[in-house]
């Protein structure tokens, strides 16, 4: 008894630093990566937002198989799936007894939630539900007391018939009901129902109360990302979203960030987007910006009209999983000698390298600057660093540096602010025997549960002007110094038998360059490819010759109405037509349900190949004359698209269309070309 008491007294953990996560939040943090499935009436109407008037007969999946969904998600390493049980059109994927607008009146007549719940149980994934408060089908929407009772009843149905739910997902979409009145949601009442029916479920919204929106639909958290939030300043659909990516260091509640993004441009399945599924490098970028920046990664993978996940999406998920597995299969810091400038009894530096997130190194009370050093006993080559705090005790670290020892001195490898549940750095490929974490400031004594090093397989960048006249130089660069690179310039597969790269080479005709790279017999995960296109000078579009000099600025037509595609907008008559100096949407009269068409001429200074870009939320398009150069149409968050065209120096007709249905908004228009770096198109280049 006495030795045990003595041991316990020598292992006194640091005091918790409020706010701290609840048990359900800690369980959520462990999930990290899980699926969102948008599936419903919009799948069959090829829209993103429904009107609520669609007949139930349209919903008729021919081969619905939720087991296929879950198998694909499990193979991708996802730990759960959230389903759009009801979207804004009000159509329910379960046979709700409170509405006729559900699967019970469709030709299919099944229960998607039951199918998915059973599949999740079979394969060991957790189930979550999205239930939209906005209901464009429900007649009592807008009669706030009656609709709130209706919605609470639907929540109880969903939360009491399908087993354990790990997350209930709310957005703040809101509108007017048939009575012309805007619905006032009973958020406290909704939350109460969730707590009663599913006490272990986290609740997501702009304001939590358990998990917050990250403030964008790109899947990116901020590099400084506090799990704390001054929660009472926010409500679903309310202002202040620009604060959500970072959270608040002095936040009153633990409300960590969830990063939602779709694997496709849209949230629901559209066959026309099969060629626009995010690539593995794009998914990796999102992973490192979400999970790697103290958030979770909620990836939408929509089901198609068959009721299946499309083959291209399944294959992309598998390739993404393979890339992660190859990167994080070996912790190079395992077995390293770990020392610290300060350590409390029972919480030594070695706890940070024991591959358990349940143990941790802790500095002594009052210490807010400390160093944790790893000696791998021999040089190791790495390019990924993983840090984790023991967040059950609160988020603490405010500023740190990662350094490596080389040439008799410590050199900086990365700088950071917050760590939280997990921070992953993609660094330059480095070979070193000693690495250290230098904590410059913390809210209380630091507690680090993980300090790990990994080596992602070598990659290669293909650099060169992809659209050129006459010729272009191509340079191949690997992130592993000393790696061996092989390439083909005729489109054939690149192998060890291909041309060995020894330096930049010249291309004089169109083609696809394919590249593989090896470092100590470890090859790249896939072949890097880049298409190069040669243009003849005769292909350049001739400029317009004016009799008199045009006026500066653009004309714009302003439209009002709700659209999901630009083709619908331009069928209408504009509310007004005026002039403006540039492509700014500040000329709008409201923030939702509007569109703009800008027309005029752009003056390019030199003959050559020009790239145009639009970044928009929602849709945009850019045309030069009668040629569509950038197609960024549809409902989506801030997305950038580009296109290329050859132009003679001088004036060319330019048209930019833009619309926003609801939520976030924005339009930016850029270009680059000969002697023009990528930049917003300046007013000095625009005429009418």
Phi, psi and omega in degrees: 000312184295317176300323180295317179297317179298317180298316181296322181291333179273356179238057179271115182289163176297154175292146177295150181245095184298154356283154179234159182288148173283173179298320180291327177289321177299319178296321178295318179304324182291341183287315174066309189224119182208168191260151169243135175236112171270117183207134181165208183300323181297333177301325186264347176258355180062039179236169176261323177234127178271167181268342184089358181255002183292136179291144180300336182296342181288332183278107185204071178296134185278332185218043185304129181213092180293337176295325176295319177303307189292325176299316180295320181291318179296318179297333179277357180087009177287150184249001179190177179211135176250129183249142175283083182299325174211123176263188187297338180285352175085356181287128185260133179277005173234157183282073183297138178276358183260356179210154174270349184272074184206179182300337184294338179252013175266163176300333183286315174057037177252205179217101184297321180296322177295315179301316183288319178301315180295321180293319179297319178297320182295321187255003173080025175260155178271153183249135174231163183226139169256123177232110185287126173293324178290129183223102185278359178259332190285121183299331183271001176298130186104333169271088197306310181299317182292317182291321179300321176295317178301314184291321177298322178296318178295319177302316180298321177302309185294323188270358181238001185242355190231024175081192183297138177243129183269336181209137173247122192252116178245140165246174185259014181305134188211145180207186178269147176272181178303337180276002179082003182256143177284133180292134173258113185283144177264073184300316177301322179292320179296315181297321179300318179298316180298315182296323180290317187272326183221074185298341180266359181275137170277150179249127181255138166189183175306323185253012183082227017279350183255320184225136182254153169294145182280354176097000176207167178248029178260351180085013187251125168270165176281155178297325169265112187220101177274141175284351183267153181210141169282080195300325185289352177277354188236157170210156183302127180082002183272181181285173175095012183298338180294343178273345189290326180300329185259336187069197184228126176301326180260026184300148183275337184227155175275108181220080185291165187267136171250132185253107183258141181198155179257147178289346179237169177301320179263171178270323175268162182288133173223124183303329181292353180255009181299331180270004184241024176290138183302142180282167177300314177301322178295318178295323177295319177302317180292319179302313182290334179272353178247282177302321182285355178230041171067031174236184170249161185246104177257103186258118177282128176228096189285150174273149183268188184294339175286339188090025181234157170281130184300148183303320183294324178292318179299315181295321181293321177297318180295318179293323177297316178299319180299319180297318178294318181297318180293328181286316190252026182280336183227119176275109184287348178269355180295130182086359179291152172280118183251131177227158181220151178289339178209135178210132177279155183300132178087358181227063187287168179301328182297340178296338182281348182239014183270008177062029175233126178275005177270342177251162184200153169276138177226135174283168180289158178305139178086350180271120178241001172233127183202164180231133177241116189245136176246131173244107183283001177075341172206159182298138177233144178256125186214163176211011175225136179232129181244128176237144174218142172262160172276084191290346176300338179264000181107155179275132193235313190291134182248334184199136181203165176226143172252129185231156174232153185263121181207139177063031177080011179209159177277135181235144183286133177250323180201153175239149178207172177246281182269158174241292180072214182300317181201138174228125180240128177253132166265110184251172170297151179294123189229139173247121182201154176266330182239135177223145179220151174257119180252109180269118183270332182201148180207157179286340176196182182305130184294150175226109184248120181265337181219131170222100188230153180235140181220163177236109173288147178304154183297148176233169180219139175257139177253112184249137179162163177284111189286334177239115192219164172246133180075288183200167176212150176266139181244130179239137179247127184231126177259151176281354176253106177303134180088001178291154178259129186244135176236144183214160169232147181245005182250010179091352179286163180298141176269130180220180175295345177270359179280182181295131176279129183283128178237351180168174182305143179231160185258136172253135179240002178213165180295149178171177179244124176268127178242140188220139168234156182223145179229143175222113183052046178069006173264119185264164176296155183294329182207171178280128174279140182225146174213127178273134177242136183235125176266134176249141172272150180300331179291342181278346183293137180291132179290150179278160176279136176255121182265144174289320175232159181295134179288162177279156178285151176098183184234160166265149173223146173248131183252129182242152172231136182151169181257119180229161174242354178213150182294332178299329177288324182295314187285357173281345185264166178270132181294150178288324178204160178228125181216191177243158182207153182284341186205196184267020183291138178270012176295346179285353182296159178260345178206173186264346182228156175057054177214166177209162181220142169236118177260132178226148179167212181225145173248136180257111179262140191280337190217148170301139176159190181262127182242141174250129177248148183226143163234136172243122187211157172215101008272250194272155177207158174215151176228129179236145170247113188061231180265008183257122173285117184261318181234123176245103182236037187285168173102174177275122179193167172287194182292110182231138177253132174231159183218167177203163188237144177207144177267129186227143168281154177300140178128202186267137178224138177297136179227137176228131175234123176252146181208144171215156172225126178276303180197174179074214181297159180213161177164149176213128173226139182234124184236166169207162171210157181187197180304121179064015178234110175288158179304126184199159172300140178295118186283153177304331181294345180260001187247136184217167178219000000 
